[in-house]
Amino acid sequence: MTQVDILILSNGPGEVTTWVHPVVRALRQKFGDDRNQVRISVVLSPCSNASGKEAAIALSYPEVDRVQGAEYFWQFLLWGKTFDNWDWRSSGVVVFLGGDQIFPVVIGKKLGYRTVVYAEWSARWHKWIDRFGVMKPKVAAVVSQKYAHKFTVVGDLMLEAGESLDSNSPSAITPSLKTELIGLLPGSKAAKLAQGVPLCLAIAEYVHAKRPQTKFVIPVAPTLDLQTLASFADPQRNSIAEIFGFSGADLILPQDSRDKASLKTATGLTVELCQENPAYHLLSQCCICLTTVGANTAELGALAVPMIVLLPTQQLDAMRSWDGLPGLLANLPGVGTAFANTINWVFLTFVRRKGLLAWPNIWAQEEIVPEIMGEVQPPAIGEMVLDFLAHPEKLDDIGAKLRNTRGESGAAQKIAQIVGEEIREIRK
C-alpha cells in the first residue's frame, strides 16, 4: 500500500471547528488509524477572524498528526517549507477547507499532490484543481462542461453538527420534555464579545426577572478562556456594557470537579459556562438561543434549535468581525478604525435592506429566524424572548422550518470518498 499524506488547508475558527473536525474524522473512519500508511497534516492560513488558538484546536483532534499555525503560512506557500521542516511523502492529496482557493493550486503543484476543494458558493481555478466537492448543485451549474466531471455535490459541511447528534442520546430530548433553558452565544472574537456579552447577559436578567424558572447557559467557544470571557462582563474593563445598562458579572470558578464555572450578575442571576466542545447535546436542550451571526447560526440551524440573531450597531468600530479583505482593512493599525466605520456604514445602508444574514435564512432564502439589527436594547429583545416562551407553538414552527432547510447530509463522508478516489488515481 502506497504511503500517503493528506494535507488539510484551512484558516478561521469556524472552519477549523465545523469543517476540519468532521472531515478529519471521516478520513480516519475511511482510511484507518495507521499513520504509517495515511498521515493527516493541517496547515492554517491567515484569517481576520482568527483568535490565534486555531492551531491548538486542530492539534487537539486525535485524527490529526501535525499542525502548522497561520504565522508561518506565507513561507510555506512561497517556498514549500514548513517552519519545522516537515517531510512529505511522494504521494498525497491537498484538501481545501478554508482560505483562498488559489492556495491548493500553488501548494499542490509544489508538493506534486492531487487537489480537492470544498466550495460553498463558488468554485475557482477549474483547470488546475483535480476535484471539487460543492455544497449545492447551483455551484456546479455555472461551470463549463469541459470541467463538469470534476464536480460532486456533497452537501453542507455546516450540517455535520446535526448529523453528529445521536437522536438516541439521553441529551437529545424531545421538545415536550425540554426544560426552559436558554443558550447565550455572544461570539468568540473581541469585536463581537464586547457587545455580545453584556447585551446577552442584560437580556437574560430581564427575562429572568419576569420568568424566574428560566435557566441560562453560555457554551464557551473553544478559542476562548473563561477569564477573557468574564472581562467583557466587567464594565470597568468593557465600557460598552454601560450602553446596554448592564451592571456587570463576576466569574465564579468551581470548587470541585462536580461543579461548573459560571457568571453571576449584579442582580444575582447565575449563568452557567459550558466548556464542552462541541456543545451539541447541550444546545439541543435549549428552547431558544440568542446568538451573533456566523458559524453559530449554522450549527443551531442544523440542530433545529430556534434562535434570535442579534446584530447590535451601537459601536460600529467594535464590529471588526469581517471576512476577507474588509476584515483585514478594518483591523489595520492606525487606519483600521476609519475602514471599520466605513465598511459598517456601507453594510448597514445597503446590505441590511436585503437581510438574510443568518445561515438558516440564507439556506431557505427567507427569514426563518429573527435577525435584529440596529441599536438593540435588552428590554425589547427580552420581550421577544418572553413572547416565544409564552407561545411555544411559535418555537415549534421555527424548529420545523429549520429541519426542512437542512438539505443534503453526509458532506464529510462524501469528501472523504472523493479523497479516496484521488488516492486510487495516485496508485494507478
N, C-alpha and C positions, 0 to 999 in steps of 0.2 A: 504494500500500500504506500503510495506516494505521500511523503510528509508535506503538510500544507500549513501556511499561515493565513489566517483571516484577520484583516486589518479593518477595524471599525473607525470611521471618521465621524466625529460629532462635535458639538460646541456647547450650547447653553444648558442650564439646569433642567429645563423642561424636556429637552431632547434626551439628556442622559437618563432621566428617571422614567420617562414614558415611552421612549423609542428604544434606547440602547438596552435597557434592562430586559424587556420581553424578547428582544431579538437574540441576545446572547444566551438567554435561557433556552430558546427554541433551537439555537445552533447546537448547544450541548446535548439537548434531547435527541437531535438527529445524528450527531457525529460521535457522541460519547465523551468520556472524560479522559481519554488517553492523550495527554499533552504531547507525547512523542509523535503522534500522528496529526492532530489538529490543535494548533495554538491560536488563541484569540488575543489580539492586542487592540488597545484603544488609543487613538491619538486625537487630542482635542484642539480645535482652532479657536481664535479669539471670538468673543461674543459680548455685545454691550450689556447683556443681561446677566452675565456670569457673576458668580459670587466668589470664585476662587477655590471653592470646595468640590468642584465637579470631578476633578481627578481622584480625590479621595473616595467619592461616592462610587465612581466607576470601578475603582480598585477593590471596593468592598463586595462587589459581585463575585461570588465564588467561581463563576464560569469564565471570568477574565483572568488572563495570565500576567499582563503588564499594561501600564498606562503611562502616557506622557501628557503633561499639562500643557495648557494653551500658550504659556510663556515661551515655549521652545518650538512652536509650530512653524514659524517662518523659516528658520534654518533647516527644518526638515523638508518643507516644501521646496526650497531653493536648491538644497544640496543633497537631499535624500538621506541625511544622517540624523539620528535622534540624539538627544543630549547625553544619554547613557550608551550611545554607540551600539544599539541593538543589532543583533544578527538577524538576517532574513533568509528564509528558506527559498529555494529556487522557484517554487510554485506557490501561488497564493491568490486570494481574492480580496479586493478592496470593496468594502460595503459602506456606502454613504448614508449617514443618518443625522445630517445637520451640518450647516455651514454654507459654503458656496459650491455649487455643482462643478465648478472648474477644478476643485481640489482633487477629486478622484481621477480626473483626466491626467493631471500632472503627475500625481503620485503613482498611479497605475503604470504610467509609461516608465517612470524612473525604476520601479521595482520589477517591471515586466509581469505584472499581475492582471488578472481579469478584473472587471469593474462592474459593480451592481449599485444602482442608485434608487433609493426610495424617494419618490416625488409626490408631494401632496397636491400642489396646484398647477405646477408647470414642470416640464422636463426639458433640459437643455443638452447641448453637445451630443446629439443623437449619433453622429458619425463615429465618435470616439469612445462612447460608453457601450459596454457589451450588453448589459441588460438593465431594464427599468422595472421596478415594482411600483405601480401607481395606485393612488388612493381610490380614484373613481374613473370610469370609462371615458369621461369627457377630457381627462388629461391626455389620453392616448388618441382621442378623436381628431386632434389637430395636427397629428404627426404625419409626415409624408409616408406613403405606402411603402416606400423603399426601406423604412426602418420599423415598420409596424410589427415585424416579427420579434423585435427586442422587448416589446411591452407586454406586461402581465398585470391585470388588475388584482391587487392583493387585499384591498380594503384599507381601513384607517387604523394605524398603529395606536392612536389615542384610545381606541375602544378596548385595548387589551386590559384596561382596568376592570371593565365589566366581565370580561372573559375569565379573569383570574379569580373572581369571587365565586367560591363554591356555594351554590344555592342550598346545599345541604348542611352548610356550616351553621352552628348554633348562633353565630353573629348575624347571619343573613335572615333576620326575622321578617315576617310579613308585615305590611303596613298597619294592619289592625292591632298588632301586638307592639308596635313601636312606642317607646317612651317619648315624652316630649323633649327630645334632645335637639339642640340647635348647634350646628357647626359654624365656626367663625374661621374664615380663610383670608387673612389680611395680606397675603403675599409672602415673598421670600427675600425681596430686594429692598434696600433702604428707601428707594424712591416711592415704593408702594406702602411699605410699613409705616412710614412717617405719618401718613394719613389713615391707612387701613386699621392699624392697631387701636388708636384712640376712638376712631369712628365706630368700629365693631363693638368695642367694649362699652361705649356710651349707649349704643343701641341695645346691647344686652341688659344694661342697667335699667333702661326704660321699660323693656319688655318684662323683666323680672319683677319690677315694682308693681306691675298690673297683673302679672300672671306668675305668682311665686313658684308654681310647680315646674316651671321650665328650668332645664339644665343646659349648660353651655360648655363647649369644648373647642380648643384650638388644636388641630393637627399641625404640629410644628414641622415646617419644611426641613428636609434633611440637610440643607445648606446653612441652617440657622441654629445658633446655640441659644440656650434659654436666657442668658444674661443679656445678649443683644436684643432679643425679642422684648424682654422686660424694659429695656432702656427706652423703647418707643412708647411705653405706657407711663413714662415719668415726665410730667410737664416741665420739670427742671432741666431735662435733657432733650425734650422734644416740644418746642414751643407751639407746634401746630396743634397739639392736644387742646389748647385753650379755644381754638376756633370751634371745636365741637362741644365745648362746655364740659370737657372731661377732666375730673379732678385727680386722676391717677390711679395706679395699681401697684402693689408690691409683689415681688416674686417670692413664692413660698416653696422652698425645696423640701423634698420628702425626708422624714426622719428615719424610715427604714424602707426596705425593698418592696413592701406591700403597698406603699403609698405612691402617689404620682405628684409631680410638681404642678403648681397652679399659680394663677394670678388672682390676687384678692383686691378688689376695687375699694375705693373710699366709702362706698355705700354698703360694703360687706358682702358683695356678690363674689363667689368663688368660681373661677373659670378654669377647668382642668386643662392641662397641657399634655398632649399625647405625642410621644416621640417615636411611636411605632411607624415604620416606613416599609411599604406603602400602608396607609391607614384605611384601606378599602372597607374592611369589616366594620370599622368604627363609623365611617361616612355612610355606610349603607343603613345604619340605625338612625341617622338624623332625619327628622321630619322635614327640615328645611335648612339650607345653608346660606350664609352671607359671604360673598366672595368677590375678589377683584377679577378683572379679565385675565386670560392666559390659560395655561395648561390645566389649572384647577377646574375650569368650566367644562373642559373635555372629559376629565375624569368623573366629575359629578354627573355629567350627561350620560356617560357610559354606564354608570351605576343607577341611572334613572332617579337621582335624588333632586327634588325641586330646589331652586336657588333664586336668590335675588343678587344680581350683578351690580356692584357699586363702582362708579367712576367719579369720585369727588374731584372738583376742579378748583377748590379754594386756593390751592398753592400750585400754580402751573409749573413753577420752577422745580417743584419737588417731583413732578411727573416725568422722570427721565427714562422710564422703562420702555424704550422703543427698540425694535429690531433693526438690524442692518445699518445703513448709512445714517439715517436720522438719529439713531441711538448713539452712534459714535460721535456725531457732531454735537449732540446735546450734552455729552459728557466731556468735551474738550476743556482743558484748564483755561480759565480766564474768559473765553468767549462762549463757553458752553451754555451759560445762563441765557444769553441772548438767543442762541439757537433753540434752546428748550422752550422758551416763551413763544417764539415764532412758530415752531413746529406744532406746539399745542394749540395755538390760536387757529392755525390752518385746520387742524384736526377738528376742533370744536365747531368751526364755522362751516366746514364742508362735509367732513366725514360723518359728523353727528346726525346730519339730516337723513343719511342712509340707514343708520342703526346697524343691527346685526353684528355685534362685536364679540358676543359670547359664542363659543364653538357650537353648542347645540342649535343656536339660532342661525348660525352660518350653514350648518348641515341642512336644516329644514327650510332655510330661506324665508323664515318668518319668526316673529318674536314669541317663542315658546316660554322663555323665562324672562322676567322683567329686567331691563337694563336701565338703571337710574343714573343719569349723568347730569352734572351741574353742581351747584353749591349745596350739596347734600347735608341735611341736618338730622341728627339721631331721632327726634320725635316723629318726623314724617315717615322714616323707614320703620321705626318701631311700630307705628300704627299699621303699616302694611303687613308686618310680621304677625301682629295680633289678629288682623283680619283673616290671614291664612290659617292661623291656628284655630280660630273660631269657626272656620268653614273648611274642614278637612277635605271636602269633595273637590275644592279648588286645587289642593295639593295632589290629590289622586289624578285629576285631569292632566296636570303638568307631568306627573310621573308617567302616565300612559303615553303622552306625546313624546316624551324623551325616549321611551323604549322603542317607539316606532321610528325614531331617527337614527338608531344605532348603525344601520347599514350593514355592510358585509363584514363578517368577523374572521378571526384567524389570520390576521395580516402577518404576524411574526412567524408563524409556521410556514406561510407561503413564501416569505422572504428566505427562510432557511432552505426551502425546497429549491428556490432559484439558485442560491449559493451552491447547493448540492449539484445542480445541473452544470454550473460553471466549473466545478471541480472535476466532474466527469469529462468535460471538454479538455481540461488540462491533462488528464490521464490517457487521453486517446493516443 
